[in-house]
Structure formats: C-alpha cells, structure tokens
Amino acid sequence: MLIQLSDLSVPKVRIFENRALTKSPKLDDFSFSLLNDYLSDHMPLRTNFISLYVNLWEIGLSAPARKAVNGTEGHLYSKEIVENYLGLHPLKMEERYELRSLLLGNQEYWKTKGIPYFVALAPNKSTLYPEFLPSWVKKKQNWRDPLISLLKESPLHFLDFTEILNNHNQLLFFDKTYDIEHWNANALDIAYKIIVEKLKLPSSAIKPYSIDNKKVIAAYGEERVPWLTLNQSGIKLLPAKDYKDMSVNERRPHWKPTISINPKGEKSLLFITDSYLKTTHQTPFPNSKNEFVFPLIHNVQKLIHIRTNESLSLIQKIVSNEKPDMVFEVFAERQAKVLTQKKENDPRLSTEIYKENDFRLYTEIYKENDPRLLIAGDRILADPILEISPLTKLTFRNVNVLKKKNYIQLDATSRDPRVFMRAKMPNKDGRLVIIARLSSSEDTYSQVYYAQGKEEQFCEKRSLKVGIHKGVNYVYLPIYARPSQRIKLRFDPGAVKGTYRILSLLSPQEMFQEEIANGF
C-alpha cells in the first residue's frame, strides 16, 4: 500500500524469476508452512518490491533484465530478433505494400514542397552477424530480403545500409552484450559519412566527433563499447518550445524533437530516425535534459532531429517554421511492422454524418469483388470510404457511364473526361489518398484535382497525376491539404479519348501475382 500511495508501483510487473510460484494449498492437507509460502509468493507487496528492484537496477546500471539468446563468441541476441530471423513473425505481403506506399507517400509529400527526400534501412544484428548466432538457429526468412526487393524496384530514393556495413566487416557495429538492438559508434561513424556523401553536404571545418571505447555495465558484467562524443564547439541546442505536446513521443523526453544550430554552416536538414541514430552510444548534449545532437550539425546550419512515425501535423509545423532544405529518414529493420501499425493517437478520417448512399450504410449489400475507388486515411486502406461504386451517384463530364457488376466503364467522349466526387473531410492532418485499380485502352495518365473553400478552384497547381499504361493499373494519389476543411475532388481517369474501367481492388497477394503476370 505504501508503494502504491507513493506512486512507486510498476504498471507492468516483471520479476523474471526462474521458477513457478507456489500453488494454493489444498484445504484437506492444510498447514501454516504451506500457507506462508503461498502468501509470500502472491502478496502484492512482495511482487512490487521485486519489480521495483529490477527497474532500479535497469535505470541505475543500464543493465536491463531481458529475454536474450546466447550466441557464439560471447554474443547475445534479443529474443524478438531471433524469432524474426527464424521467420516466426513474417512481414506479410500487405504489410510490405503498406510500408512501400507509406514511404512513397512521404516522398510525394516532400516533392510537393520542393524538398528532396531520402530514406534508408538500418539492419538488425542477426542480419549483419548471422555467423555468431547459435548453431540451432537456421535462417528461414528475415524481414529485410523481401522488403528490400520491393523498395528497390520502386521510384523511392532508397539506401540500404546493410550492403555498406557489410563492406566494413573488420569492425563490430553491434555490442556483444551491452546493447544488442542498436548500432554502436562504429556504425554511427560510417552512417554519418555516407549521409554526408549522399546529400552532398560540405565537409566540416573541424573534426566533428571522437570515438572512444567506454566501459559500461553489460548483461553479464562489464564491456567496452565504441562511444561517440560530439565536438560541441560553436554548436547551440535550441529549446523546441514550438512543438511542445505535439510529439507522439511526448512521454520519452530523449525522443522529442531537437533543434541545433551551427552559425558557420549552410542549409537546414530534417533528420528523421529511430533510436539507432537518435539516442544510443552517444553522449548527451551538456546542460540538456538528456538530449542528443548528431554530428551532421557540423555539415549544416540547422539540424532538426525527430523520431520516426511522428504525426504529420508536427512535420507540417516544422516545415512552416524551420523550412528544411532536405530530408533524410532512417528506419530500423525491426521497426518495419511498427511503421504501418495504427496507434491510438494516429490521425483518423474525421467522423462525419454519412448520407444514405455512403459506404457505411450499405455495407450489407456491398461485396468484396465490387468495382470501387477508395479514399483512405494516413495508412493505405485504413478506414477506407467507398467513393465510386455501382451504387454511388456522381457527376460526370465528357463521359458516358456504364455500371456493370464487375466494373464501371467510363467512355471518354473527349480528351478531358471528368468525374466530380463529393467533397470529403480529410483527417486532422489534412490527408486523403485516392486508391483505384483502373484499366485503360491507351497509354495516358490519371489526374486528381482538389480545392478547398469558396475561393479555390480546380487548377494544375493543386493536382496530382500518375502515368498509366494500356491494360490494368494501380492508381495511388496522396493529397495533402488543410485539415478540418472539406476537400472538393475531381478525378480525371485519363487524358485521351478511350475506354476506362474501374475494377475491383484485389488482395495484396492477387495484386502481386497480377504484377508478375504483366511483367511489371
């Protein structure tokens, strides 16, 4: 009770005891000694004390009690990473497509701002060092292999750090036992140099950092690990007050946005990473609240550092306030699922009053194989709204419409076919995504126009287009507009006279098979 009143209790109790707790004694064979053992194991006070002790050990000594697998030559691997390597939790095909669409959507967003965007993958320890895994661990399928092939074949500006680090195999990029889930300073050193080269940043006039071996308390004793210390000369860390309470990582201060300034530098960089390059194996900036500054600050004038999976509203405010010249994002292989998962505070399509022919009111007669064009939220196919279907009543221009069970045919009578859709409320970040499976009789392009308010009209400036070829195509058009304001939409299926058909959207597996069959 005292621990609970003092707010020292641990929400999720973890005591890590390698034994079963005492079972309750049978009433027909009762003894006080058995009762004493049972009460000792099951009274809340004991559990809270043990849990509090374990957590104090983790915080004070940086030696977390964790589930790990003993490898060879003294290496540890986390349980989750080994399970990933064994293929026990595969990255499903739809998750790979979602991640690709999410990253391409990010790239399209930055393209609309005139800002170059690059994204890179940071590999797991098991991907870089399978040779130290125990002999019973046999590779089945990790997340990297199928994901990499999908990303490399896309128009994404993508960089795989795995190949780069494998060319420097004389160094260890992960600790043996201390931190087995994050890069150490050897990897940070190479990543820094590669990013400078990729972004064509000017060289630093001074040595930006030093790397030393630091003695740390590891899982089974001490370990010396490569540690990075920033050269703080001339660098200022600014308080990120403008973004207070906007971060989805508000509860973890060392993950919140940081802004650092180098008066001698040029340009500004928005650096989006997870813990691989944000908080590990680095010395915090002096007189800060456990905040970290990556050495890239010595190559730019302003470095804005945020964590992956931040809200679009935070990013939009950063764009408005800080005006970055370029964006570089790094995500960890083990985080691939997290990037596509919904969270409670993720943006959602706003709840509005749906009219009688809207999707949510005729789900009983809507079938999976009906032809349809969808409008989705921040995650592709998350909470989709059916927009064009055999049941919808829309306005068309220069188009003859034929609604069939398996498709909706749009016969363009001119080179300017138009479909006017009902105005839609975007999510709280101002985002909508148009998704369709469309067949065309000619090579051309599809285009969506959008406008908000009474003043704005449809124009080329507020439009997105995607090339389509003769045959079946997948159309994905992300719109970024003002939040909390309805968006008027016009969809042009093509720019030539001909026949267009809106088809049913296939499952990711069927979609993949169709791409292979068509030789895409």
C-alpha positions as CSV (number, residue, x, y, z in Angstrom):
1,M,0.0,0.0,0.0
2,L,2.9,2.4,0.9
3,I,4.5,1.7,-2.5
4,Q,1.2,2.3,-4.3
5,L,0.5,5.5,-2.4
6,S,4.0,6.7,-3.1
7,D,3.4,6.1,-6.8
8,L,6.4,3.7,-6.9
9,S,4.4,0.7,-8.2
10,V,5.2,-0.6,-11.7
11,P,2.3,-0.7,-14.1
12,K,3.5,-3.9,-15.8
13,V,5.1,-6.2,-13.1
14,R,8.2,-8.1,-14.3
15,I,10.1,-10.1,-11.7
16,F,12.0,-12.5,-14.0
17,E,12.1,-15.4,-11.5
18,N,13.1,-18.7,-13.0
19,R,10.7,-20.8,-11.0
20,A,7.0,-21.5,-10.7
21,L,5.1,-19.7,-8.0
22,T,3.7,-21.7,-5.1
23,K,0.2,-23.1,-5.7
24,S,-2.5,-22.5,-3.2
25,P,-2.6,-25.3,-0.5
26,K,-5.5,-27.9,-0.5
27,L,-7.9,-27.4,2.3
28,D,-7.8,-31.2,3.2
29,D,-4.0,-31.1,3.6
30,F,-3.6,-27.7,5.2
31,S,-0.6,-26.4,7.1
32,F,0.6,-23.0,8.0
33,S,4.0,-23.6,6.4
34,L,2.3,-24.1,3.0
35,L,0.1,-21.1,3.6
36,N,3.2,-19.0,4.4
37,D,4.9,-20.0,1.1
38,Y,1.8,-19.2,-0.8
39,L,1.3,-15.8,0.8
40,S,5.0,-14.9,0.3
41,D,4.6,-15.6,-3.4
42,H,1.3,-13.9,-4.0
43,M,1.0,-10.9,-1.7
44,P,1.2,-7.7,-3.8
45,L,3.9,-6.2,-1.6
46,R,6.5,-8.8,-2.4
47,T,5.9,-8.5,-6.1
48,N,6.1,-4.8,-6.1
49,F,9.4,-4.8,-4.2
50,I,10.9,-7.3,-6.6
51,S,9.6,-5.3,-9.6
52,L,10.8,-2.0,-8.2
53,Y,14.3,-3.6,-7.5
54,V,14.6,-4.8,-11.1
55,N,13.6,-1.4,-12.5
56,L,16.0,0.4,-10.3
57,W,18.7,-1.9,-11.5
58,E,17.8,-1.2,-15.1
59,I,17.7,2.5,-14.6
60,G,20.8,2.9,-12.4
61,L,23.1,0.4,-14.1
62,S,21.8,0.4,-17.7
63,A,21.7,-3.4,-17.4
64,P,18.1,-4.4,-18.4
65,A,16.8,-7.8,-17.5
66,R,15.7,-9.1,-20.9
67,K,15.0,-12.2,-22.9
68,A,18.1,-13.0,-24.9
69,V,19.7,-15.9,-26.8
70,N,23.3,-16.8,-26.2
71,G,25.2,-16.9,-29.4
72,T,28.8,-17.8,-30.1
73,E,32.0,-15.9,-29.1
74,G,30.1,-14.2,-26.3
75,H,27.4,-12.5,-28.4
76,L,23.8,-12.1,-27.2
77,Y,20.8,-11.7,-29.5
78,S,17.4,-10.4,-28.4
79,K,14.6,-12.9,-28.5
80,E,12.5,-10.9,-30.9
81,I,15.4,-10.6,-33.4
82,V,16.0,-14.3,-33.4
83,E,12.3,-15.0,-33.8
84,N,12.3,-12.6,-36.8
85,Y,15.4,-14.4,-38.3
86,L,13.6,-17.8,-37.9
87,G,10.6,-16.4,-39.8
88,L,8.2,-16.9,-36.9
89,H,6.7,-13.4,-37.4
90,P,7.0,-12.8,-41.2
91,L,6.4,-9.4,-42.7
92,K,3.2,-10.1,-44.6
93,M,2.8,-9.1,-48.2
94,E,0.2,-6.5,-47.4
95,E,2.5,-5.0,-44.7
96,R,5.3,-4.7,-47.2
97,Y,3.0,-3.0,-49.7
98,E,1.7,-0.7,-46.9
99,L,5.2,0.3,-45.9
100,R,6.2,0.9,-49.6
101,S,3.1,3.0,-50.1
102,L,3.7,4.9,-46.8
103,L,7.3,5.8,-47.8
104,L,6.3,6.7,-51.4
105,G,3.6,8.9,-49.9
106,N,6.2,10.6,-47.7
107,Q,8.4,11.2,-50.8
108,E,5.4,12.6,-52.7
109,Y,4.6,14.9,-49.8
110,W,8.2,16.3,-49.8
111,K,8.1,16.6,-53.5
112,T,5.1,18.9,-53.3
113,K,7.2,21.1,-51.0
114,G,10.2,21.1,-53.4
115,I,12.3,19.3,-50.8
116,P,14.5,16.2,-51.7
117,Y,13.7,13.1,-49.6
118,F,15.9,10.1,-48.9
119,V,15.1,7.0,-46.8
120,A,17.5,4.3,-45.5
121,L,17.1,0.9,-43.8
122,A,19.2,0.1,-40.7
123,P,19.7,-3.7,-40.4
124,N,19.2,-6.0,-37.3
125,K,22.2,-7.6,-35.6
126,S,21.1,-11.0,-36.9
127,T,21.2,-9.6,-40.5
128,L,24.7,-8.3,-40.2
129,Y,26.2,-11.1,-38.0
130,P,24.4,-14.4,-38.6
131,E,27.7,-16.2,-38.0
132,F,27.5,-15.5,-34.3
133,L,24.0,-17.0,-33.9
134,P,23.8,-20.4,-32.1
135,S,24.1,-23.4,-34.4
136,W,20.4,-24.3,-33.9
137,V,19.2,-21.0,-35.5
138,K,18.7,-21.6,-39.2
139,K,17.6,-18.7,-41.4
140,K,14.1,-19.1,-42.8
141,Q,13.1,-15.6,-43.9
142,N,14.0,-12.3,-42.3
143,W,12.2,-9.1,-43.0
144,R,14.9,-7.4,-45.0
145,D,15.1,-9.7,-48.0
146,P,11.5,-9.5,-49.4
147,L,11.2,-5.8,-48.3
148,I,14.4,-4.7,-50.0
149,S,13.5,-6.1,-53.4
150,L,10.1,-4.3,-53.2
151,L,11.6,-1.0,-52.2
152,K,14.5,-1.1,-54.7
153,E,12.1,-1.7,-57.6
154,S,10.0,1.4,-56.6
155,P,10.8,5.0,-57.5
156,L,11.8,5.6,-53.9
157,H,15.1,7.3,-53.2
158,F,16.3,4.4,-51.1
159,L,19.5,3.4,-49.4
160,D,20.3,0.0,-47.8
161,F,22.9,0.4,-45.0
162,T,23.3,-3.4,-44.9
163,E,25.3,-3.5,-48.1
164,I,27.5,-0.6,-46.9
165,L,28.2,-2.0,-43.5
166,N,29.0,-5.5,-44.9
167,N,31.9,-3.9,-46.8
168,H,33.5,-2.9,-43.5
169,N,33.3,-6.3,-41.8
170,Q,36.5,-5.8,-39.9
171,L,34.6,-3.7,-37.4
172,L,31.8,-4.6,-35.0
173,F,28.7,-2.5,-35.4
174,F,26.7,-4.1,-32.6
175,D,27.9,-4.7,-29.0
176,K,28.3,-8.3,-27.8
177,T,26.1,-7.9,-24.7
178,Y,25.6,-4.3,-23.7
179,D,23.2,-3.0,-26.3
180,I,22.3,-5.8,-28.7
181,E,19.5,-3.9,-30.5
182,H,21.2,-0.7,-31.6
183,W,24.2,0.3,-33.6
184,N,27.3,1.3,-31.7
185,A,29.6,4.3,-32.6
186,N,31.4,2.3,-35.3
187,A,28.2,2.1,-37.3
188,L,27.3,5.7,-36.4
189,D,30.7,6.8,-37.9
190,I,30.0,5.1,-41.2
191,A,26.4,6.2,-41.4
192,Y,27.5,9.8,-40.8
193,K,30.0,9.7,-43.7
194,I,27.5,8.0,-46.1
195,I,24.8,10.6,-45.3
196,V,27.2,13.5,-45.9
197,E,28.2,11.9,-49.2
198,K,24.6,11.1,-50.2
199,L,23.3,14.6,-49.5
200,K,26.4,16.2,-50.9
201,L,27.0,18.2,-47.8
202,P,30.1,20.4,-47.4
203,S,32.9,18.9,-45.2
204,S,33.2,20.0,-41.6
205,A,35.9,22.6,-41.0
206,I,36.8,20.8,-37.7
207,K,36.7,17.2,-36.5
208,P,33.0,16.7,-35.8
209,Y,33.3,14.0,-33.2
210,S,35.6,11.5,-31.5
211,I,35.1,7.8,-30.9
212,D,36.4,6.1,-27.8
213,N,35.9,2.7,-26.0
214,K,33.7,3.3,-23.0
215,K,33.4,0.8,-20.1
216,V,29.8,0.0,-19.4
217,I,27.8,-2.4,-17.2
218,A,26.6,-5.1,-19.6
219,A,24.2,-8.0,-19.0
220,Y,26.8,-10.3,-17.6
221,G,29.5,-7.9,-16.4
222,E,31.5,-5.2,-18.0
223,E,32.0,-4.5,-21.7
224,R,34.0,-1.8,-23.5
225,V,32.0,-0.4,-26.4
226,P,32.6,2.2,-29.1
227,W,31.1,5.5,-27.9
228,L,30.6,8.8,-29.9
229,T,31.2,12.2,-28.3
230,L,30.2,15.3,-30.3
231,N,32.6,18.2,-30.8
232,Q,30.4,20.9,-29.2
233,S,32.5,23.9,-30.4
234,G,30.2,26.6,-31.7
235,I,27.1,24.4,-31.5
236,K,23.9,25.6,-29.8
237,L,20.9,23.5,-28.8
238,L,17.7,25.4,-29.0
239,P,14.6,24.7,-26.9
240,A,11.9,23.2,-29.2
241,K,9.1,25.0,-27.4
242,D,7.0,25.4,-30.6
243,Y,6.5,21.7,-30.7
244,K,5.6,21.0,-27.1
245,D,2.8,18.5,-26.7
246,M,2.8,17.8,-30.5
247,S,5.1,14.8,-30.4
248,V,3.7,11.3,-30.2
249,N,6.8,10.5,-28.1
250,E,6.0,13.2,-25.5
251,R,6.4,10.8,-22.6
252,R,10.0,10.0,-23.6
253,P,11.9,13.3,-23.4
254,H,15.0,11.9,-25.2
255,W,12.9,11.1,-28.2
256,K,11.3,14.5,-28.6
257,P,12.3,16.9,-31.4
258,T,15.6,18.7,-31.0
259,I,16.9,21.7,-33.0
260,S,20.6,22.5,-33.1
261,I,22.3,25.4,-34.7
262,N,25.8,25.8,-36.3
263,P,26.3,29.5,-37.2
264,K,29.1,28.6,-39.7
265,G,27.1,26.1,-41.6
266,E,24.7,26.3,-44.6
267,K,21.3,24.9,-45.3
268,S,19.0,23.0,-42.9
269,L,18.4,19.3,-42.6
270,L,15.4,17.4,-41.2
271,F,16.8,14.2,-39.8
272,I,14.1,11.5,-39.1
273,T,15.4,8.4,-37.3
274,D,14.6,5.9,-34.6
275,S,16.9,5.1,-31.7
276,Y,19.7,3.8,-34.0
277,L,20.9,7.3,-34.7
278,K,18.9,9.3,-32.1
279,T,19.9,8.2,-28.6
280,T,22.3,5.3,-28.4
281,H,26.1,5.2,-27.9
282,Q,26.3,9.0,-27.8
283,T,27.0,11.4,-25.1
284,P,24.0,13.8,-24.3
285,F,24.5,17.5,-25.0
286,P,25.7,19.3,-21.9
287,N,23.2,21.0,-19.7
288,S,20.3,19.5,-21.6
289,K,17.5,17.2,-20.5
290,N,19.1,14.0,-21.9
291,E,19.0,15.4,-25.4
292,F,21.4,14.3,-28.2
293,V,22.8,16.1,-31.2
294,F,24.1,14.0,-34.2
295,P,27.4,15.1,-35.8
296,L,25.6,16.2,-39.0
297,I,25.1,19.6,-37.3
298,H,28.8,20.3,-38.3
299,N,27.8,20.0,-42.0
300,V,24.7,22.1,-42.0
301,Q,23.5,25.4,-40.4
302,K,20.4,23.9,-38.7
303,L,19.7,20.2,-37.8
304,I,16.1,19.3,-36.9
305,H,16.1,15.8,-35.4
306,I,12.8,14.0,-34.9
307,R,11.9,10.3,-34.3
308,T,10.2,8.1,-37.0
309,N,6.5,7.8,-37.0
310,E,5.8,11.3,-35.9
311,S,2.5,12.9,-36.7
312,L,2.1,14.7,-39.9
313,S,0.8,17.8,-38.1
314,L,4.2,18.1,-36.3
315,I,6.1,17.7,-39.6
316,Q,3.9,20.3,-41.2
317,K,4.6,22.8,-38.5
318,I,8.4,22.0,-38.7
319,V,8.2,22.7,-42.5
320,S,6.5,26.0,-41.8
321,N,8.8,27.2,-39.0
322,E,12.2,25.6,-39.8
323,K,12.0,25.4,-43.7
324,P,14.3,22.4,-44.1
325,D,16.2,22.2,-47.4
326,M,16.4,18.4,-47.4
327,V,15.1,15.4,-45.5
328,F,16.8,12.1,-44.6
329,E,14.9,9.3,-42.8
330,V,16.3,6.1,-41.4
331,F,14.2,3.3,-40.0
332,A,15.3,0.0,-38.4
333,E,14.6,-3.4,-39.9
334,R,12.9,-4.5,-36.7
335,Q,10.6,-1.5,-36.8
336,A,9.1,-2.3,-40.2
337,K,5.8,-3.5,-38.7
338,V,5.6,-0.6,-36.2
339,L,5.6,2.0,-39.1
340,T,2.4,0.5,-40.5
341,Q,0.6,-0.1,-37.3
342,K,-2.1,2.2,-36.1
343,K,-1.8,3.9,-32.7
344,E,-4.4,5.5,-30.5
345,N,-3.2,9.0,-31.3
346,D,-2.7,8.4,-35.0
347,P,-4.8,10.6,-37.3
348,R,-8.0,9.1,-38.5
349,L,-10.5,10.1,-41.1
350,S,-12.9,12.5,-39.3
351,T,-16.2,11.1,-38.2
352,E,-18.9,12.8,-40.2
353,I,-22.6,12.3,-40.8
354,Y,-22.8,9.9,-43.7
355,K,-25.6,10.2,-46.3
356,E,-27.8,7.3,-47.2
357,N,-25.7,6.2,-50.2
358,D,-22.4,6.3,-48.3
359,F,-20.4,3.1,-47.8
360,R,-21.0,2.7,-44.0
361,L,-24.8,2.5,-44.6
362,Y,-24.8,-0.1,-47.3
363,T,-22.1,-2.5,-46.2
364,E,-24.7,-5.3,-46.2
365,I,-25.1,-5.1,-50.0
366,Y,-21.5,-4.1,-50.8
367,K,-19.5,-7.1,-51.9
368,E,-15.7,-7.6,-51.9
369,N,-15.5,-8.0,-55.7
370,D,-17.5,-4.9,-56.5
371,P,-15.6,-2.3,-58.6
372,R,-14.6,0.6,-56.5
373,L,-12.4,3.7,-56.0
374,L,-11.4,4.3,-52.4
375,I,-10.4,7.3,-50.3
376,A,-8.3,6.3,-47.4
377,G,-6.5,7.9,-44.4
378,D,-2.9,8.0,-43.3
379,R,-2.4,4.3,-43.7
380,I,-3.3,2.8,-47.0
381,L,-6.6,1.0,-46.9
382,A,-7.2,2.1,-43.2
383,D,-10.8,3.1,-42.7
384,P,-11.5,3.4,-46.4
385,I,-14.5,5.3,-47.8
386,L,-16.1,3.8,-50.9
387,E,-16.3,6.6,-53.4
388,I,-17.1,5.2,-56.9
389,S,-19.2,2.1,-56.9
390,P,-22.3,0.8,-58.7
391,L,-24.4,2.5,-56.0
392,T,-23.0,6.0,-56.0
393,K,-24.5,8.9,-57.8
394,L,-21.8,11.2,-59.1
395,T,-21.5,14.0,-61.7
396,F,-19.6,13.2,-65.0
397,R,-18.5,15.4,-67.9
398,N,-17.4,14.2,-71.3
399,V,-18.0,10.7,-70.1
400,N,-20.6,8.0,-70.9
401,V,-21.0,5.8,-67.8
402,L,-21.9,2.1,-67.9
403,K,-22.2,0.4,-64.5
404,K,-21.8,-3.3,-64.5
405,K,-21.5,-5.9,-61.7
406,N,-17.7,-6.3,-62.1
407,Y,-16.7,-3.0,-63.4
408,I,-17.7,0.6,-64.0
409,Q,-17.0,1.7,-67.6
410,L,-16.1,5.3,-68.4
411,D,-16.2,6.0,-72.2
412,A,-14.4,9.3,-72.7
413,T,-16.0,11.4,-75.5
414,S,-13.1,13.9,-75.5
415,R,-9.6,14.1,-74.2
416,D,-10.9,15.7,-71.0
417,P,-13.0,13.1,-69.1
418,R,-14.0,14.3,-65.7
419,V,-15.6,12.7,-62.6
420,F,-16.7,15.1,-59.9
421,M,-16.7,13.5,-56.5
422,R,-18.5,14.7,-53.4
423,A,-16.4,16.9,-51.1
424,K,-14.7,15.0,-48.3
425,M,-13.4,16.0,-44.9
426,P,-9.7,15.0,-44.6
427,N,-8.2,13.6,-41.4
428,K,-6.9,16.0,-38.8
429,D,-3.6,16.3,-40.7
430,G,-5.3,17.2,-44.0
431,R,-4.5,14.0,-45.8
432,L,-6.6,11.9,-48.2
433,V,-5.5,9.1,-50.5
434,I,-7.2,8.1,-53.8
435,I,-6.8,4.4,-54.5
436,A,-8.1,2.5,-57.5
437,R,-7.5,-0.4,-59.9
438,L,-8.0,1.1,-63.3
439,S,-7.8,-0.3,-66.8
440,S,-7.2,1.9,-69.8
441,S,-7.5,1.3,-73.6
442,E,-4.5,3.7,-74.2
443,D,-1.2,4.9,-72.6
444,T,-2.0,8.1,-70.7
445,Y,-2.1,9.4,-67.2
446,S,-4.8,9.8,-64.4
447,Q,-5.1,13.0,-62.5
448,V,-6.9,14.2,-59.4
449,Y,-7.7,17.9,-58.8
450,Y,-8.5,19.2,-55.3
451,A,-9.7,22.6,-53.9
452,Q,-10.9,23.9,-50.5
453,G,-13.1,26.8,-49.6
454,K,-15.1,29.1,-51.9
455,E,-12.1,30.9,-53.2
456,E,-10.2,27.9,-54.6
457,Q,-10.9,26.4,-58.0
458,F,-9.5,23.3,-59.6
459,C,-6.2,24.1,-61.2
460,E,-2.9,22.4,-62.2
461,K,-1.1,23.7,-59.1
462,R,-3.5,21.7,-56.9
463,S,-3.4,18.4,-58.7
464,L,-1.5,15.1,-58.7
465,K,-1.0,12.8,-61.7
466,V,0.3,9.3,-62.3
467,G,1.1,7.6,-65.6
468,I,-0.9,4.7,-66.6
469,H,-0.4,2.2,-69.5
470,K,-2.7,0.2,-71.7
471,G,-4.1,-2.5,-69.5
472,V,-4.6,-2.8,-65.8
473,N,-3.0,-0.2,-63.5
474,Y,-2.9,0.6,-59.8
475,V,-3.6,4.3,-59.0
476,Y,-2.3,5.7,-55.7
477,L,-2.7,9.5,-55.3
478,P,-2.0,11.1,-51.9
479,I,-3.4,14.6,-51.2
480,Y,-2.0,16.9,-48.6
481,A,-4.3,19.9,-47.8
482,R,-5.5,22.0,-44.9
483,P,-7.0,20.0,-42.1
484,S,-10.6,20.4,-40.8
485,Q,-11.8,21.8,-44.1
486,R,-13.7,19.8,-46.7
487,I,-11.9,19.0,-50.0
488,K,-13.6,19.2,-53.4
489,L,-12.3,16.5,-55.7
490,R,-12.2,15.9,-59.4
491,F,-10.9,12.7,-60.8
492,D,-9.8,12.5,-64.5
493,P,-9.3,8.8,-65.4
494,G,-7.2,9.7,-68.5
495,A,-6.2,12.4,-70.9
496,V,-7.2,10.7,-74.2
497,K,-10.5,9.6,-75.8
498,G,-11.0,5.9,-75.0
499,T,-12.4,3.4,-72.6
500,Y,-11.5,3.3,-68.9
501,R,-12.8,0.8,-66.4
502,I,-12.8,1.0,-62.6
503,L,-12.2,-2.6,-61.4
504,S,-12.4,-4.3,-58.0
505,L,-9.4,-3.9,-55.8
506,L,-7.6,-7.2,-55.3
507,S,-6.0,-8.6,-52.2
508,P,-2.2,-7.8,-51.9
509,Q,-1.4,-11.4,-52.9
510,E,-3.6,-11.3,-56.0
511,M,-2.2,-7.8,-56.8
512,F,1.4,-9.2,-56.6
513,Q,0.6,-12.1,-58.8
514,E,-1.0,-9.8,-61.4
515,E,2.1,-7.6,-61.4
516,I,4.3,-10.6,-62.1
517,A,1.9,-11.9,-64.8
518,N,2.0,-8.5,-66.5
519,G,5.8,-8.3,-66.3
520,F,5.8,-5.0,-64.3
